[in-house]
Amino acid sequence: MIAKNWEEAKNQVDEWKSSGLTVVFTNGCFDILHRGHVEYLSDAKACGDKLVLALNSDSSVLKLKGDPRPIQNQEDRTIIPNALESVDLVVVFDQDTPAEIIQTLLPDVVAKGGDYTPETIVGADIVTSNGGEVKVIPFRTGYSSSKIIDKILYVK
């Protein structure tokens, strides 16, 4: 499901939680979906029953990654991960960090990759103060959108 807005995402999360399901939240740019992303999202989903992917908006990706990112536009970046079995809901956020959307959705679990620690995960404090938990998913080296872009641009 792709949420049209945060209210729709909140309603869906609340429905899942009221049904006793554990809602996991993760976020990122997911510009060029690759094996590392697919395995990461599957691992994140395994931390609960439903997985919410908060996707950085185009302007947010540009701010974080710099020009020429994002390579794929926001609509494409929502449709592609939404097709994965592990992803139950995709919602876009435009802020510099996902703190505000985490505060809005109040997931049971926040998950991030192994390049983070529980202390550096944005929103961890929000989730834990509401009785939730933080999960660090092991990082898979060798997979990144930036490396794929570099390989495409500089292969001779």
N, CA, C and O atoms as a DFTB+ gen file, in Angstrom:
624 C
 N C O
     1  1       0.841      -1.178       0.000
     2  2       0.000       0.000       0.000
     3  2       0.888       1.244       0.000
     4  3       1.882       1.310       0.724
     5  1       0.530       2.195      -0.794
     6  2       1.214       3.486      -0.806
     7  2       0.249       4.501      -0.195
     8  3      -0.835       4.738      -0.727
     9  1       0.649       5.084       0.906
    10  2      -0.197       6.070       1.579
    11  2      -0.162       7.385       0.812
    12  3       0.900       7.850       0.397
    13  1      -1.336       7.975       0.632
    14  2      -1.426       9.272      -0.052
    15  2      -0.879      10.397       0.825
    16  3      -0.393      11.414       0.328
    17  1      -0.969      10.191       2.137
    18  2      -0.518      11.214       3.077
    19  2      -0.275      10.568       4.441
    20  3      -0.536       9.380       4.632
    21  1       0.218      11.349       5.369
    22  2       0.531      10.827       6.699
    23  2      -0.716      10.379       7.448
    24  3      -0.663       9.423       8.221
    25  1      -1.832      11.055       7.229
    26  2      -3.072      10.682       7.917
    27  2      -3.504       9.269       7.511
    28  3      -3.893       8.458       8.351
    29  1      -3.428       8.998       6.222
    30  2      -3.778       7.658       5.747
    31  2      -2.822       6.608       6.328
    32  3      -3.247       5.520       6.717
    33  1      -1.544       6.942       6.382
    34  2      -0.558       6.026       6.965
    35  2      -0.845       5.795       8.444
    36  3      -0.783       4.662       8.921
    37  1      -1.159       6.859       9.165
    38  2      -1.467       6.760      10.596
    39  2      -2.692       5.879      10.827
    40  3      -2.690       5.040      11.728
    41  1      -3.727       6.062      10.027
    42  2      -4.937       5.250      10.162
    43  2      -4.632       3.770       9.955
    44  3      -5.147       2.919      10.680
    45  1      -3.791       3.465       8.961
    46  2      -3.444       2.072       8.695
    47  2      -2.614       1.491       9.836
    48  3      -2.867       0.367      10.271
    49  1      -1.640       2.232      10.317
    50  2      -0.812       1.773      11.436
    51  2      -1.678       1.538      12.668
    52  3      -1.537       0.517      13.342
    53  1      -2.558       2.464      12.961
    54  2      -3.449       2.313      14.121
    55  2      -4.336       1.075      13.983
    56  3      -4.577       0.366      14.961
    57  1      -4.815       0.822      12.775
    58  2      -5.654      -0.364      12.537
    59  2      -4.860      -1.643      12.801
    60  3      -5.353      -2.563      13.454
    61  1      -3.637      -1.695      12.293
    62  2      -2.788      -2.876      12.523
    63  2      -2.515      -3.070      14.010
    64  3      -2.626      -4.175      14.540
    65  1      -2.156      -1.977      14.665
    66  2      -1.836      -2.068      16.097
    67  2      -3.055      -2.483      16.920
    68  3      -2.927      -3.260      17.866
    69  1      -4.226      -1.976      16.571
    70  2      -5.431      -2.352      17.319
    71  2      -5.807      -3.810      17.078
    72  3      -6.552      -4.405      17.856
    73  1      -5.284      -4.382      15.990
    74  2      -5.501      -5.807      15.708
    75  2      -4.443      -6.686      16.375
    76  3      -4.432      -7.904      16.198
    77  1      -3.555      -6.054      17.143
    78  2      -2.525      -6.806      17.847
    79  2      -1.275      -7.087      17.041
    80  3      -0.431      -7.881      17.457
    81  1      -1.147      -6.448      15.897
    82  2       0.030      -6.657      15.054
    83  2       1.164      -5.716      15.473
    84  3       0.927      -4.593      15.917
    85  1       2.381      -6.194      15.323
    86  2       3.567      -5.393      15.625
    87  2       3.990      -4.658      14.362
    88  3       4.225      -5.270      13.320
    89  1       4.083      -3.330      14.469
    90  2       4.422      -2.482      13.321
    91  2       5.884      -2.053      13.422
    92  3       6.315      -1.464      14.413
    93  1       6.628      -2.366      12.368
    94  2       8.045      -2.003      12.260
    95  2       8.150      -0.824      11.299
    96  3       7.454      -0.770      10.286
    97  1       9.023       0.111      11.627
    98  2       9.248       1.320      10.817
    99  2      10.700       1.357      10.394
   100  3      11.595       1.099      11.199
   101  1      10.935       1.676       9.145
   102  2      12.275       2.007       8.684
   103  2      12.144       3.124       7.660
   104  3      11.044       3.448       7.212
   105  1      13.258       3.695       7.305
   106  2      13.217       4.806       6.354
   107  2      14.487       4.848       5.524
   108  3      15.494       4.224       5.858
   109  1      14.415       5.600       4.432
   110  2      15.586       5.781       3.589
   111  2      15.209       6.332       2.236
   112  3      14.048       6.638       1.964
   113  1      16.232       6.453       1.383
   114  2      16.050       7.010       0.040
   115  2      15.636       5.938      -0.969
   116  3      14.765       6.177      -1.804
   117  1      16.249       4.775      -0.896
   118  2      15.950       3.655      -1.790
   119  2      15.895       4.119      -3.240
   120  3      14.926       3.878      -3.959
   121  1      16.976       4.797      -3.645
   122  2      17.043       5.428      -4.959
   123  2      17.171       4.398      -6.072
   124  3      16.374       4.400      -7.011
   125  1      18.145       3.533      -5.981
   126  2      18.286       2.441      -6.936
   127  2      18.207       1.166      -6.108
   128  3      19.168       0.782      -5.443
   129  1      17.063       0.526      -6.158
   130  2      16.834      -0.653      -5.337
   131  2      17.786      -1.766      -5.755
   132  3      17.884      -2.103      -6.935
   133  1      18.489      -2.338      -4.770
   134  2      19.474      -3.387      -5.042
   135  2      19.355      -4.487      -3.996
   136  3      18.540      -4.406      -3.077
   137  1      20.163      -5.493      -4.149
   138  2      20.106      -6.658      -3.266
   139  2      20.211      -6.284      -1.790
   140  3      19.478      -6.821      -0.960
   141  1      21.099      -5.387      -1.469
   142  2      21.248      -4.960      -0.074
   143  2      19.951      -4.400       0.485
   144  3      19.592      -4.683       1.628
   145  1      19.239      -3.600      -0.322
   146  2      17.945      -3.060       0.101
   147  2      16.930      -4.175       0.323
   148  3      16.240      -4.207       1.343
   149  1      16.846      -5.084      -0.636
   150  2      15.849      -6.160      -0.562
   151  2      16.069      -7.016       0.679
   152  3      15.120      -7.328       1.399
   153  1      17.317      -7.393       0.928
   154  2      17.618      -8.216       2.103
   155  2      17.396      -7.431       3.394
   156  3      16.890      -7.977       4.375
   157  1      17.767      -6.166       3.396
   158  2      17.552      -5.320       4.567
   159  2      16.056      -5.209       4.896
   160  3      15.662      -5.362       6.052
   161  1      15.240      -4.949       3.897
   162  2      13.795      -4.807       4.121
   163  2      13.185      -6.123       4.607
   164  3      12.291      -6.115       5.453
   165  1      13.653      -7.226       4.090
   166  2      13.176      -8.532       4.554
   167  2      13.552      -8.752       6.018
   168  3      12.738      -9.238       6.803
   169  1      14.781      -8.396       6.384
   170  2      15.222      -8.525       7.780
   171  2      14.429      -7.600       8.700
   172  3      14.075      -7.977       9.817
   173  1      14.154      -6.391       8.223
   174  2      13.374      -5.448       9.027
   175  2      11.965      -5.989       9.242
   176  3      11.436      -5.918      10.351
   177  1      11.360      -6.525       8.199
   178  2      10.008      -7.086       8.309
   179  2       9.979      -8.216       9.334
   180  3       8.985      -8.383      10.040
   181  1      11.060      -8.993       9.424
   182  2      11.131     -10.119      10.359
   183  2      11.109      -9.659      11.820
   184  3      10.962     -10.484      12.722
   185  1      11.252      -8.357      12.062
   186  2      11.210      -7.810      13.426
   187  2       9.777      -7.594      13.918
   188  3       9.572      -7.188      15.062
   189  1       8.797      -7.858      13.075
   190  2       7.400      -7.660      13.464
   191  2       6.468      -8.267      12.440
   192  3       6.841      -9.166      11.686
   193  1       5.248      -7.760      12.427
   194  2       4.223      -8.288      11.520
   195  2       4.032      -7.450      10.269
   196  3       3.783      -7.989       9.191
   197  1       4.146      -6.135      10.404
   198  2       3.929      -5.214       9.293
   199  2       5.109      -4.259       9.208
   200  3       5.620      -3.796      10.228
   201  1       5.539      -3.966       7.980
   202  2       6.670      -3.054       7.772
   203  2       6.224      -1.791       7.058
   204  3       5.639      -1.837       5.976
   205  1       6.514      -0.661       7.691
   206  2       6.282       0.656       7.106
   207  2       7.618       1.200       6.632
   208  3       8.575       1.276       7.402
   209  1       7.680       1.576       5.366
   210  2       8.868       2.214       4.800
   211  2       8.554       3.677       4.570
   212  3       7.717       4.015       3.733
   213  1       9.224       4.547       5.313
   214  2       9.104       5.986       5.099
   215  2      10.202       6.383       4.121
   216  3      11.391       6.223       4.399
   217  1       9.793       6.890       3.001
   218  2      10.706       7.187       1.906
   219  2      10.988       8.685       1.846
   220  3      10.073       9.508       1.885
   221  1      12.266       9.019       1.753
   222  2      12.638      10.427       1.603
   223  2      12.076      10.978       0.294
   224  3      12.172      10.332      -0.750
   225  1      11.497      12.164       0.353
   226  2      10.998      12.831      -0.853
   227  2      12.171      13.175      -1.769
   228  3      13.332      13.100      -1.365
   229  1      11.856      13.548      -2.993
   230  2      12.907      13.939      -3.932
   231  2      13.754      15.081      -3.385
   232  3      14.982      15.034      -3.460
   233  1      13.108      16.104      -2.835
   234  2      13.875      17.249      -2.320
   235  2      14.725      16.837      -1.123
   236  3      15.829      17.350      -0.941
   237  1      14.225      15.923      -0.316
   238  2      14.981      15.429       0.830
   239  2      16.203      14.630       0.377
   240  3      17.282      14.766       0.955
   241  1      16.037      13.796      -0.654
   242  2      17.170      13.023      -1.186
   243  2      18.228      13.963      -1.747
   244  3      19.418      13.781      -1.491
   245  1      17.807      14.955      -2.500
   246  2      18.747      15.923      -3.071
   247  2      19.539      16.608      -1.965
   248  3      20.752      16.786      -2.077
   249  1      18.856      16.983      -0.913
   250  2      19.504      17.644       0.209
   251  2      20.516      16.713       0.898
   252  3      21.611      17.138       1.267
   253  1      20.136      15.454       1.063
   254  2      21.006      14.475       1.733
   255  2      22.173      14.010       0.879
   256  3      23.303      13.921       1.358
   257  1      21.896      13.712      -0.398
   258  2      22.874      13.053      -1.261
   259  2      23.558      13.990      -2.243
   260  3      24.645      13.687      -2.734
   261  1      22.928      15.135      -2.536
   262  2      23.491      16.062      -3.505
   263  2      23.117      15.695      -4.927
   264  3      22.617      14.605      -5.202
   265  1      23.374      16.640      -5.823
   266  2      23.079      16.458      -7.236
   267  2      23.984      15.364      -7.794
   268  3      25.168      15.395      -7.459
   269  1      23.566      14.426      -8.588
   270  2      22.331      14.368      -9.349
   271  2      21.244      13.491      -8.711
   272  3      20.333      13.032      -9.401
   273  1      21.337      13.265      -7.420
   274  2      20.362      12.400      -6.773
   275  2      19.067      13.165      -6.486
   276  3      19.129      14.377      -6.280
   277  1      17.936      12.539      -6.463
   278  2      17.757      11.119      -6.736
   279  2      17.823      10.803      -8.231
   280  3      17.503      11.639      -9.076
   281  1      18.240       9.595      -8.527
   282  2      18.271       9.131      -9.917
   283  2      16.843       8.834     -10.373
   284  3      16.443       9.221     -11.471
   285  1      16.081       8.147      -9.528
   286  2      14.685       7.833      -9.833
   287  2      13.782       8.791      -9.076
   288  3      14.084       9.183      -7.949
   289  1      12.681       9.163      -9.695
   290  2      11.803      10.122      -9.039
   291  2      11.018       9.463      -7.901
   292  3      10.974       8.240      -7.769
   293  1      10.421      10.297      -7.110
   294  2       9.702       9.889      -5.900
   295  2       8.607       8.859      -6.194
   296  3       8.460       7.883      -5.458
   297  1       7.853       9.071      -7.251
   298  2       6.780       8.131      -7.583
   299  2       7.358       6.745      -7.865
   300  3       6.845       5.745      -7.362
   301  1       8.413       6.683      -8.660
   302  2       9.034       5.401      -8.974
   303  2       9.623       4.759      -7.716
   304  3       9.540       3.545      -7.529
   305  1      10.216       5.586      -6.864
   306  2      10.833       5.064      -5.637
   307  2       9.800       4.583      -4.615
   308  3      10.152       3.861      -3.682
   309  1       8.543       4.968      -4.777
   310  2       7.498       4.409      -3.914
   311  2       6.930       3.124      -4.503
   312  3       6.669       2.167      -3.774
   313  1       6.739       3.100      -5.801
   314  2       6.133       1.944      -6.456
   315  2       7.026       0.712      -6.362
   316  3       6.532      -0.385      -6.100
   317  1       8.313       0.870      -6.568
   318  2       9.219      -0.286      -6.606
   319  2       9.273      -1.021      -5.265
   320  3       9.030      -2.228      -5.252
   321  1       9.574      -0.374      -4.139
   322  2       9.595      -1.145      -2.882
   323  2       8.211      -1.623      -2.453
   324  3       8.091      -2.633      -1.759
   325  1       7.171      -0.906      -2.861
   326  2       5.815      -1.331      -2.533
   327  2       5.504      -2.701      -3.133
   328  3       4.662      -3.430      -2.608
   329  1       6.172      -3.053      -4.221
   330  2       5.954      -4.344      -4.874
   331  2       6.613      -5.499      -4.125
   332  3       6.331      -6.662      -4.410
   333  1       7.489      -5.187      -3.168
   334  2       8.169      -6.238      -2.416
   335  2       7.234      -6.856      -1.379
   336  3       6.442      -6.154      -0.751
   337  1       7.331      -8.150      -1.208
   338  2       6.505      -8.854      -0.230
   339  2       6.750      -8.354       1.193
   340  3       5.841      -8.374       2.023
   341  1       7.955      -7.915       1.472
   342  2       8.303      -7.495       2.830
   343  2       7.726      -6.141       3.218
   344  3       7.606      -5.854       4.409
   345  1       7.370      -5.306       2.261
   346  2       6.915      -3.942       2.533
   347  2       5.385      -3.895       2.509
   348  3       4.754      -4.250       1.513
   349  1       4.805      -3.450       3.625
   350  2       3.347      -3.385       3.733
   351  2       2.789      -1.991       3.486
   352  3       1.630      -1.846       3.099
   353  1       3.609      -0.964       3.708
   354  2       3.141       0.408       3.553
   355  2       4.331       1.296       3.224
   356  3       5.377       1.220       3.868
   357  1       4.158       2.136       2.216
   358  2       5.158       3.145       1.870
   359  2       4.520       4.503       2.060
   360  3       3.404       4.752       1.603
   361  1       5.245       5.384       2.744
   362  2       4.779       6.747       2.955
   363  2       5.968       7.681       2.756
   364  3       7.083       7.351       3.160
   365  1       5.750       8.827       2.150
   366  2       6.821       9.774       1.838
   367  2       6.904      10.841       2.920
   368  3       5.893      11.298       3.451
   369  1       8.147      11.226       3.232
   370  2       8.343      12.358       4.141
   371  2       9.343      13.320       3.522
   372  3      10.247      12.915       2.792
   373  1       9.165      14.602       3.827
   374  2       9.946      15.670       3.205
   375  2      10.950      16.308       4.168
   376  3      11.777      17.120       3.751
   377  1      10.884      15.954       5.426
   378  2      11.738      16.568       6.433
   379  2      13.179      16.031       6.334
   380  3      13.445      15.030       5.669
   381  1      14.093      16.730       7.017
   382  2      15.490      16.310       7.008
   383  2      15.694      14.976       7.721
   384  3      16.595      14.214       7.368
   385  1      14.863      14.690       8.719
   386  2      14.931      13.428       9.451
   387  2      13.520      12.841       9.552
   388  3      12.537      13.548       9.332
   389  1      13.419      11.558       9.882
   390  2      12.099      10.953      10.018
   391  2      11.467      11.135      11.397
   392  3      10.450      10.503      11.684
   393  1      12.030      11.968      12.246
   394  2      11.525      12.114      13.619
   395  2      10.041      12.459      13.662
   396  3       9.292      11.883      14.451
   397  1       9.618      13.385      12.828
   398  2       8.221      13.830      12.868
   399  2       7.252      12.735      12.433
   400  3       6.187      12.575      13.029
   401  1       7.614      11.988      11.405
   402  2       6.712      10.921      10.964
   403  2       6.711       9.762      11.957
   404  3       5.688       9.099      12.129
   405  1       7.834       9.513      12.604
   406  2       7.872       8.491      13.657
   407  2       6.956       8.909      14.802
   408  3       6.205       8.089      15.332
   409  1       7.016      10.178      15.182
   410  2       6.149      10.704      16.239
   411  2       4.673      10.581      15.847
   412  3       3.818      10.332      16.697
   413  1       4.387      10.755      14.585
   414  2       3.009      10.650      14.105
   415  2       2.524       9.202      14.092
   416  3       1.418       8.914      14.548
   417  1       3.338       8.301      13.577
   418  2       2.917       6.912      13.405
   419  2       3.057       6.072      14.672
   420  3       2.294       5.129      14.880
   421  1       4.025       6.410      15.513
   422  2       4.311       5.655      16.742
   423  2       4.363       4.140      16.518
   424  3       3.553       3.392      17.064
   425  1       5.330       3.703      15.706
   426  2       5.480       2.272      15.470
   427  2       5.955       1.541      16.725
   428  3       6.425       2.160      17.680
   429  1       5.823       0.221      16.706
   430  2       6.287      -0.596      17.833
   431  2       7.795      -0.793      17.795
   432  3       8.441      -0.938      18.833
   433  1       8.344      -0.796      16.597
   434  2       9.775      -1.050      16.402
   435  2      10.291      -0.063      15.366
   436  3       9.627       0.198      14.363
   437  1      11.477       0.484      15.610
   438  2      12.172       1.241      14.577
   439  2      13.428       0.437      14.240
   440  3      14.172       0.019      15.127
   441  1      13.649       0.230      12.936
   442  2      14.785      -0.565      12.474
   443  2      15.633       0.257      11.520
   444  3      15.117       0.990      10.676
   445  1      16.935       0.121      11.668
   446  2      17.879       0.773      10.755
   447  2      19.036      -0.183      10.518
   448  3      19.214      -1.165      11.239
   449  1      19.809       0.122       9.500
   450  2      20.939      -0.722       9.124
   451  2      22.100      -0.627      10.088
   452  3      22.177       0.286      10.910
   453  1      23.003      -1.590       9.971
   454  2      24.145      -1.724      10.867
   455  2      25.156      -0.601      10.793
   456  3      26.112      -0.587      11.568
   457  1      24.973       0.341       9.884
   458  2      25.834       1.513       9.878
   459  2      25.360       2.538      10.911
   460  3      25.926       3.625      11.026
   461  1      24.314       2.177      11.660
   462  2      23.799       2.993      12.769
   463  2      23.972       2.216      14.072
   464  3      24.144       0.997      14.073
   465  1      23.922       2.947      15.169
   466  2      23.855       2.337      16.493
   467  2      22.538       2.791      17.103
   468  3      21.962       3.777      16.643
   469  1      22.042       2.097      18.130
   470  2      20.782       2.532      18.736
   471  2      20.804       4.009      19.158
   472  3      19.774       4.682      19.131
   473  1      21.976       4.500      19.543
   474  2      22.090       5.895      19.989
   475  2      22.012       6.896      18.838
   476  3      21.694       8.065      19.053
   477  1      22.301       6.440      17.614
   478  2      22.303       7.364      16.480
   479  2      21.071       7.239      15.589
   480  3      20.955       7.945      14.588
   481  1      20.156       6.352      15.946
   482  2      18.950       6.173      15.138
   483  2      17.925       7.245      15.499
   484  3      17.444       7.308      16.631
   485  1      17.607       8.072      14.534
   486  2      16.606       9.123      14.737
   487  2      15.268       8.477      15.073
   488  3      14.821       7.554      14.391
   489  1      14.644       8.966      16.119
   490  2      13.343       8.465      16.523
   491  2      13.385       7.320      17.512
   492  3      12.343       6.905      18.021
   493  1      14.567       6.802      17.792
   494  2      14.688       5.696      18.748
   495  2      14.118       6.100      20.103
   496  3      13.436       5.313      20.759
   497  1      14.401       7.321      20.510
   498  2      13.900       7.805      21.803
   499  2      12.374       7.883      21.816
   500  3      11.745       7.586      22.831
   501  1      11.789       8.275      20.710
   502  2      10.325       8.370      20.608
   503  2       9.707       6.981      20.755
   504  3       8.751       6.793      21.508
   505  1      10.257       6.021      20.037
   506  2       9.711       4.667      20.047
   507  2       9.894       4.008      21.417
   508  3       8.961       3.400      21.942
   509  1      11.087       4.126      21.992
   510  2      11.324       3.474      23.289
   511  2      10.513       4.133      24.405
   512  3      10.074       3.449      25.330
   513  1      10.310       5.441      24.332
   514  2       9.519       6.105      25.372
   515  2       8.043       5.726      25.288
   516  3       7.282       5.972      26.223
   517  1       7.643       5.131      24.174
   518  2       6.276       4.643      24.010
   519  2       6.203       3.120      24.143
   520  3       5.237       2.496      23.704
   521  1       7.233       2.533      24.753
   522  2       7.233       1.099      25.011
   523  2       7.720       0.234      23.870
   524  3       7.654      -0.993      23.949
   525  1       8.205       0.853      22.816
   526  2       8.690       0.093      21.661
   527  2      10.163      -0.240      21.773
   528  3      10.794      -0.006      22.803
   529  1      10.699      -0.788      20.698
   530  2      12.110      -1.164      20.701
   531  2      12.819      -0.750      19.431
   532  3      12.194      -0.412      18.425
   533  1      14.137      -0.783      19.500
   534  2      15.009      -0.393      18.401
   535  2      15.769      -1.629      17.942
   536  3      16.309      -2.370      18.764
   537  1      15.813      -1.851      16.646
   538  2      16.533      -2.988      16.075
   539  2      17.549      -2.476      15.073
   540  3      17.239      -1.657      14.208
   541  1      18.771      -2.977      15.207
   542  2      19.822      -2.667      14.241
   543  2      19.984      -3.897      13.357
   544  3      20.306      -4.983      13.839
   545  1      19.760      -3.718      12.069
   546  2      19.847      -4.804      11.092
   547  2      21.294      -4.880      10.596
   548  3      21.861      -3.861      10.202
   549  1      21.898      -6.072      10.608
   550  2      23.290      -6.184      10.158
   551  2      23.500      -5.560       8.776
   552  3      22.716      -5.768       7.850
   553  1      24.565      -4.801       8.673
   554  2      24.905      -4.098       7.437
   555  2      25.527      -5.075       6.448
   556  3      26.367      -5.892       6.826
   557  1      25.130      -4.998       5.216
   558  2      25.703      -5.823       4.157
   559  2      26.671      -4.965       3.346
   560  3      26.261      -4.055       2.626
   561  1      27.929      -5.265       3.471
   562  2      28.930      -4.473       2.755
   563  2      28.900      -4.804       1.266
   564  3      28.528      -5.902       0.851
   565  1      29.297      -3.834       0.500
   566  2      29.404      -4.027      -0.936
   567  2      28.182      -3.646      -1.736
   568  3      28.205      -3.707      -2.965
   569  1      27.114      -3.252      -1.064
   570  2      25.889      -2.887      -1.772
   571  2      25.529      -1.443      -1.456
   572  3      25.306      -1.091      -0.298
   573  1      25.473      -0.617      -2.480
   574  2      25.015       0.756      -2.281
   575  2      24.623       1.354      -3.625
   576  3      25.198       1.035      -4.666
   577  1      23.639       2.221      -3.570
   578  2      23.215       2.915      -4.785
   579  2      24.361       3.751      -5.347
   580  3      24.551       3.817      -6.561
   581  1      25.121       4.387      -4.458
   582  2      26.242       5.221      -4.906
   583  2      27.275       4.406      -5.683
   584  3      27.798       4.877      -6.693
   585  1      27.573       3.192      -5.225
   586  2      28.536       2.334      -5.938
   587  2      27.998       1.926      -7.304
   588  3      28.749       1.859      -8.276
   589  1      26.704       1.655      -7.375
   590  2      26.100       1.297      -8.658
   591  2      26.173       2.477      -9.621
   592  3      26.512       2.305     -10.792
   593  1      25.859       3.672      -9.133
   594  2      25.924       4.875      -9.969
   595  2      27.345       5.097     -10.457
   596  3      27.560       5.366     -11.639
   597  1      28.322       4.986      -9.553
   598  2      29.726       5.165      -9.943
   599  2      30.140       4.155     -11.005
   600  3      30.834       4.499     -11.961
   601  1      29.714       2.917     -10.835
   602  2      30.072       1.873     -11.807
   603  2      29.484       2.191     -13.178
   604  3      30.160       2.031     -14.194
   605  1      28.249       2.634     -13.214
   606  2      27.599       2.982     -14.480
   607  2      28.315       4.162     -15.139
   608  3      28.576       4.144     -16.342
   609  1      28.625       5.175     -14.351
   610  2      29.221       6.387     -14.912
   611  2      30.675       6.215     -15.363
   612  3      31.114       6.859     -16.316
   613  1      31.416       5.345     -14.673
   614  2      32.854       5.305     -14.901
   615  2      33.350       4.009     -15.490
   616  3      34.560       3.791     -15.560
   617  1      32.447       3.139     -15.918
   618  2      32.894       1.895     -16.530
   619  2      33.433       2.207     -17.919
   620  3      32.841       2.984     -18.667
   621  1      34.551       1.598     -18.250
   622  2      35.169       1.889     -19.570
   623  2      35.415       0.614     -20.307
   624  3      35.924       0.637     -21.428
